[in-house]
Amino acid sequence: MIEGVQRRATKLVKNVEHLHYNDRLEHLGLMFLHTRRIRSDFIDIYKIINGIYNVKTELFFDHDQSDRRGHLKKNIYKKV
């Protein structure tokens, strides 16, 4: 339903109302709302892992205790 709001709003922009929805998004520099939500999730994950958000990482991730090469953030996996 929300995607429909964006679809209709892009039809209101002059000179692009005749284009297909995908072409209107590209012309206006927009993304599908589903894609924006996924992108936002990845940005939030990055901020949690790197301490930009003031939250306890343990609430969202477990640290892998295996002895592997690489940096410490490489050994984090999401809790399920």
ZAVO-136293 format. One record per residue (C-alpha): x, y, z; residue in one letter. Coordinates in steps of 0.2 Angstrom, whole numbers, plus 5000, padded with zeros to 4 digits. Example, Ala and Ser with C-alpha at 12.3 -4.5 7.8 and 13.67 -1.06 7.14 Angstrom:
<torvex><X>5062</X><Y>4978</Y><Z>5039</Z><residu>a</residu></torvex>
<torvex><X>5068</X><Y>4995</Y><Z>5036</Z><residu>s</residu></torvex>
***
This chain:
<torvex><X>5000</X><Y>5000</Y><Z>5000</Z><residu>m</residu></torvex>
<torvex><X>5014</X><Y>5012</Y><Z>5005</Z><residu>i</residu></torvex>
<torvex><X>5023</X><Y>5009</Y><Z>4988</Z><residu>e</residu></torvex>
<torvex><X>5006</X><Y>5014</Y><Z>4980</Z><residu>g</residu></torvex>
<torvex><X>5008</X><Y>5031</Y><Z>4988</Z><residu>v</residu></torvex>
<torvex><X>5025</X><Y>5034</Y><Z>4981</Z><residu>q</residu></torvex>
<torvex><X>5019</X><Y>5027</Y><Z>4964</Z><residu>r</residu></torvex>
<torvex><X>5005</X><Y>5040</Y><Z>4964</Z><residu>r</residu></torvex>
<torvex><X>5016</X><Y>5054</Y><Z>4970</Z><residu>a</residu></torvex>
<torvex><X>5029</X><Y>5052</Y><Z>4956</Z><residu>t</residu></torvex>
<torvex><X>5015</X><Y>5053</Y><Z>4944</Z><residu>k</residu></torvex>
<torvex><X>5012</X><Y>5071</Y><Z>4950</Z><residu>l</residu></torvex>
<torvex><X>5029</X><Y>5077</Y><Z>4944</Z><residu>v</residu></torvex>
<torvex><X>5028</X><Y>5086</Y><Z>4928</Z><residu>k</residu></torvex>
<torvex><X>5037</X><Y>5079</Y><Z>4913</Z><residu>n</residu></torvex>
<torvex><X>5039</X><Y>5061</Y><Z>4920</Z><residu>v</residu></torvex>
<torvex><X>5020</X><Y>5057</Y><Z>4923</Z><residu>e</residu></torvex>
<torvex><X>5020</X><Y>5047</Y><Z>4907</Z><residu>h</residu></torvex>
<torvex><X>5035</X><Y>5036</Y><Z>4911</Z><residu>l</residu></torvex>
<torvex><X>5034</X><Y>5019</Y><Z>4918</Z><residu>h</residu></torvex>
<torvex><X>5035</X><Y>5018</Y><Z>4937</Z><residu>y</residu></torvex>
<torvex><X>5053</X><Y>5011</Y><Z>4937</Z><residu>n</residu></torvex>
<torvex><X>5059</X><Y>5024</Y><Z>4924</Z><residu>d</residu></torvex>
<torvex><X>5051</X><Y>5038</Y><Z>4935</Z><residu>r</residu></torvex>
<torvex><X>5060</X><Y>5032</Y><Z>4950</Z><residu>l</residu></torvex>
<torvex><X>5076</X><Y>5032</Y><Z>4941</Z><residu>e</residu></torvex>
<torvex><X>5073</X><Y>5049</Y><Z>4933</Z><residu>h</residu></torvex>
<torvex><X>5069</X><Y>5056</Y><Z>4951</Z><residu>l</residu></torvex>
<torvex><X>5084</X><Y>5047</Y><Z>4959</Z><residu>g</residu></torvex>
<torvex><X>5072</X><Y>5037</Y><Z>4970</Z><residu>l</residu></torvex>
<torvex><X>5072</X><Y>5018</Y><Z>4975</Z><residu>m</residu></torvex>
<torvex><X>5058</X><Y>5006</Y><Z>4979</Z><residu>f</residu></torvex>
<torvex><X>5052</X><Y>5008</Y><Z>4997</Z><residu>l</residu></torvex>
<torvex><X>5057</X><Y>4989</Y><Z>5000</Z><residu>h</residu></torvex>
<torvex><X>5075</X><Y>4993</Y><Z>4994</Z><residu>t</residu></torvex>
<torvex><X>5076</X><Y>5008</Y><Z>5005</Z><residu>r</residu></torvex>
<torvex><X>5070</X><Y>4998</Y><Z>5020</Z><residu>r</residu></torvex>
<torvex><X>5084</X><Y>4985</Y><Z>5017</Z><residu>i</residu></torvex>
<torvex><X>5097</X><Y>4999</Y><Z>5014</Z><residu>r</residu></torvex>
<torvex><X>5092</X><Y>5007</Y><Z>5031</Z><residu>s</residu></torvex>
<torvex><X>5093</X><Y>4990</Y><Z>5040</Z><residu>d</residu></torvex>
<torvex><X>5111</X><Y>4988</Y><Z>5033</Z><residu>f</residu></torvex>
<torvex><X>5115</X><Y>5006</Y><Z>5039</Z><residu>i</residu></torvex>
<torvex><X>5108</X><Y>5002</Y><Z>5056</Z><residu>d</residu></torvex>
<torvex><X>5118</X><Y>4986</Y><Z>5057</Z><residu>i</residu></torvex>
<torvex><X>5134</X><Y>4995</Y><Z>5053</Z><residu>y</residu></torvex>
<torvex><X>5131</X><Y>5008</Y><Z>5066</Z><residu>k</residu></torvex>
<torvex><X>5127</X><Y>4996</Y><Z>5079</Z><residu>i</residu></torvex>
<torvex><X>5143</X><Y>4985</Y><Z>5076</Z><residu>i</residu></torvex>
<torvex><X>5154</X><Y>5001</Y><Z>5075</Z><residu>n</residu></torvex>
<torvex><X>5147</X><Y>5009</Y><Z>5091</Z><residu>g</residu></torvex>
<torvex><X>5139</X><Y>5024</Y><Z>5083</Z><residu>i</residu></torvex>
<torvex><X>5123</X><Y>5020</Y><Z>5091</Z><residu>y</residu></torvex>
<torvex><X>5124</X><Y>5019</Y><Z>5110</Z><residu>n</residu></torvex>
<torvex><X>5117</X><Y>5002</Y><Z>5112</Z><residu>v</residu></torvex>
<torvex><X>5123</X><Y>4985</Y><Z>5118</Z><residu>k</residu></torvex>
<torvex><X>5130</X><Y>4975</Y><Z>5104</Z><residu>t</residu></torvex>
<torvex><X>5126</X><Y>4959</Y><Z>5113</Z><residu>e</residu></torvex>
<torvex><X>5107</X><Y>4963</Y><Z>5112</Z><residu>l</residu></torvex>
<torvex><X>5108</X><Y>4961</Y><Z>5093</Z><residu>f</residu></torvex>
<torvex><X>5124</X><Y>4950</Y><Z>5089</Z><residu>f</residu></torvex>
<torvex><X>5134</X><Y>4936</Y><Z>5097</Z><residu>d</residu></torvex>
<torvex><X>5153</X><Y>4936</Y><Z>5095</Z><residu>h</residu></torvex>
<torvex><X>5160</X><Y>4921</Y><Z>5087</Z><residu>d</residu></torvex>
<torvex><X>5174</X><Y>4914</Y><Z>5099</Z><residu>q</residu></torvex>
<torvex><X>5182</X><Y>4904</Y><Z>5085</Z><residu>s</residu></torvex>
<torvex><X>5201</X><Y>4908</Y><Z>5083</Z><residu>d</residu></torvex>
<torvex><X>5201</X><Y>4915</Y><Z>5065</Z><residu>r</residu></torvex>
<torvex><X>5212</X><Y>4927</Y><Z>5056</Z><residu>r</residu></torvex>
<torvex><X>5205</X><Y>4944</Y><Z>5053</Z><residu>g</residu></torvex>
<torvex><X>5198</X><Y>4959</Y><Z>5062</Z><residu>h</residu></torvex>
<torvex><X>5187</X><Y>4957</Y><Z>5077</Z><residu>l</residu></torvex>
<torvex><X>5171</X><Y>4963</Y><Z>5068</Z><residu>k</residu></torvex>
<torvex><X>5173</X><Y>4949</Y><Z>5056</Z><residu>k</residu></torvex>
<torvex><X>5168</X><Y>4937</Y><Z>5070</Z><residu>n</residu></torvex>
<torvex><X>5151</X><Y>4944</Y><Z>5073</Z><residu>i</residu></torvex>
<torvex><X>5135</X><Y>4935</Y><Z>5068</Z><residu>y</residu></torvex>
<torvex><X>5117</X><Y>4940</Y><Z>5070</Z><residu>k</residu></torvex>
<torvex><X>5106</X><Y>4932</Y><Z>5084</Z><residu>k</residu></torvex>
<torvex><X>5091</X><Y>4922</Y><Z>5078</Z><residu>v</residu></torvex>
***
